[in-house]
Amino acid sequence: MTDNFRDNEDRHRFELDVGGKIAFVAYRKSPGAITLVHTVVPPELGGQGIGSRLGRATLDAVRAQGLKLTVECKFIRGFMDKHPEYNDLLATS
């Protein structure tokens, strides 16, 4: 099975397509910055590590785009707590 990750700018979300089911992280972008708002993983994809794969791919995409990050999403915040190597992405107040 091939997973496809993409930045769906029209829908303002990063998406991971797993067998035709879409897990996503919704965001708001502004010049030079992004806010991750909410993560959705379909129930049928639960327990397979899809959320973690989506979280890593999302943060890697934020890094590649050179954006500063604000996190409102509890899932992404929890993922970052376990993976502090992404903390450099956080916008400073």
C-alpha positions, 0 to 999 in steps of 0.5 A: 500500500502506498501512502501519499502525503500532500499539502492541500492548500485549497482545503488548508490542510496537510493530508495523508492518503492511506488506501483511499482514507484521508487523515489530515492536519488543518492549518492557517497560514500567514506570511512566514508562519503557520498554525496547526489547528486540528488533526483528524484520523479516520477511525478505521485507520486508528491504532496503526501509527497513522497519526504519528506518520502524519505528524512527522510528515507535517512537521517536515513539510513546515520545516521544508517551507521555512515557516515558523509554527504555532500549535493549537492542535493537542495531538501535534503538541503531544507529538512534539513533546515526544519529538523535541527535535521539532521544537526549533520550528516554534515561533517565539512570543 
